[in-house]
Amino acid sequence: MGLCTFPEHPHPCWLHPHPLLQCPLERPRISLSTLDLGKLQSLPEGSLGREYLRFLDVNRVSPDTRAPTRFVDDEELAYVNQRYREVHDMLHTLLGMPTNILGEIVVKWFEAVQTGLPMCILGALFGPVRLRARHLPALVSELIPWAVQSGRRAPCVLNLYYERRWAQPLTALREELGITSPPGHTKGPA
């Protein structure tokens, strides 16, 4: 197994989902073919769906920009890998992190705690090498501790059925998951 592959045995958060989390049974997908963009646009300001759509628009990304999972023989692991890829931008929205280097590092710390995946751990540990020195104090003293604490407190966010929560206020979802508001040291659209 390479460092960038999914382990043969999934992380415990996928095996023991929180009662809130039902999606492993139905295997929903987040893609342009499954999203109703008009419906997301019509949702109230501050709702998960509206904020996710805003994130996609502002950052000029799409759920379809992630490469599909390949070379994974196990159907369950292939789905978990695909879900991880599809949920990554949702995590930016959920955590309030922009797509700049600082925001990506913070998301990687959260993902590393949540999943234990080597690619997340390596991204979290070595991502700061690309960061400007002026951001390091805030990253080390506030953002990493916040991401780690949030990742530990939250149930496995890969299993969260986001598709059934589009209308839920983002602040209410964060509260439900035990994710506090992010420290204010990131700049850029989240």
N, C-alpha and C positions, 0 to 999 in steps of 0.2 A: 504494500500500500504506500503510495506517495504522500508527501506532506500536504498536497492540495486536494486529496481525495477524501470522500466521506468514509468514516470508519465502518467496518463490517457490522459492528454492534452500535446502534444509535445511542446517543446521549440519553440519560434517564429522563430528561424533560419530554422527549418524544414518546417514551414508553409508558409514562405515568402522567397523562395529561390532567390538568386541573379540570374540575367539573364545568367551568365556563367554556372550556375548549372542546369543540366537537368536530372540527374539520378533518382530522385524520380518517374518520369513518367515511366521509363523503368525498374527500379529495377535491375541494374547489380549486380553481385556478384564477389568478389575477393577470389578465391580458386585455388588450384592446378589444378582442372578440367577446370577452365576458363582461366587460364594464359597460354600463349605460352612462356615457359621459353627460348626456343631457340631464339625466336624473341627478347625477352628482353635482352638476352645476346649479340645479334648482334647490339643493339642500341649504339649510340655514348656514350663515356664516359661523365658523367655529365648530361645525360638525366634522367628524372624521372624514367623511367622503368629500366635503367641500375643501377641507384643508389638504387632503391628499391630492385632489385635482389641482389645487393652487400650486402645491409643491411640484407636480409634474410640469405644469405650464411655466412657472418661473424658472425652473432649472432646465427646461427644454429636454426632458427625458420622457420615456415611455416605459410601461411595464414590459413591452416587447423588445426593449434594447438589451435585455439580458439573454445571453446565449442559452439555448435549450440544453438540458442535461443529456449527455452522451456517455457511452462506454460504462454504464452502470447496469449490470445484469439483473440485480434484484429490483423488482418493481417498487417495493416499499421504499427502499433507499433512493431510487430514482425520483420518486415523488417528493421525499423529504428534501433532497437536493434542489429540485425545481422550486419547491415552496420557499426554501431559504432564499433563492435568487429573486423570486417574485416579491417577497416580503421585505427585502432590503430597503427599498425606497419608502415603504410604509413605516419602517423603523425610523428613518429620518424624520418623517412627519410626526410619529408618536413621541420621539425624543426631542423634537424641535431643533434638529441639527441641520445645518446647511451642507452642501456638497463640497465645500472647500476642504483642504487637507485636515484642518483642525476638526471639523465636523465628522469627516470620515474616520478619523482616529477614535473619536468618542464613540461612534456607532460600533466600530470594531471591538472596543473594550466591552461594550454591552453584549455584543454577539459572542465574544469569547467566553464571558461568564455564563451566558445562556446555553451555549451549544458545546463548548469545549473543543470546537473544531480547530485543528492545527492552523489552517489558513487564517482564521480569525485571531488566534493567539499571536501568530507571527505578524499579522497586520497591526495589531495593537502594540506589540513590543517594538517593532522596527519602523512603523509609520512616523513616529516623532523625529526620525533622522531627517526627514524632508521638511520638517516644520521650522519656521523662523524662530530664532532664540527668544524673541520677545513674548511668544505665546507659551513657551515651556512652563513658566511659573504657574500660570492659570491652569494649564493642562494637568500638571502634577498635583497641585494643591487642591483644585476644585473639581475639574471636569472628570478626571479618571476616578476619583473616589465616588463622585455622583453616579457615573456610569456603572461602576462595579456594584454599588449599593442598589441601584435600580434594577440591574440585571439579576441580582440575588433575590430581591423582594418579589419581582414579577413572576407569575407563572410562565411557562414556555410560550413565548409570543409567536413561535412558528405555528403553533396549534390553534391560535386564536382565529375565530371565524370572522375576519374583518368584513367580509361581504355582507354579513347580517347586521353590521353595526355602523353602516355608513351615516345614518341620521343621528347617531349618538354624539353628544358634545365631546370634543377631544379632551377637554379638561376632566369630564366625568370618567372617560375611559382611562385616562392616566391615573386618576384617583382609585378607580376600581382595581387597577393592576399594581398599585403601590409605587407608581413612578411620579416622583415629585417634579416640580417645574425645574427646567434646566438652569444652571448658573448662566448669568448673562455675559459670558466672555466669548461667545461665538458671533461672528459677523457673516452676513450673507443670507440669502433667502433660505428658509428652512422648508 
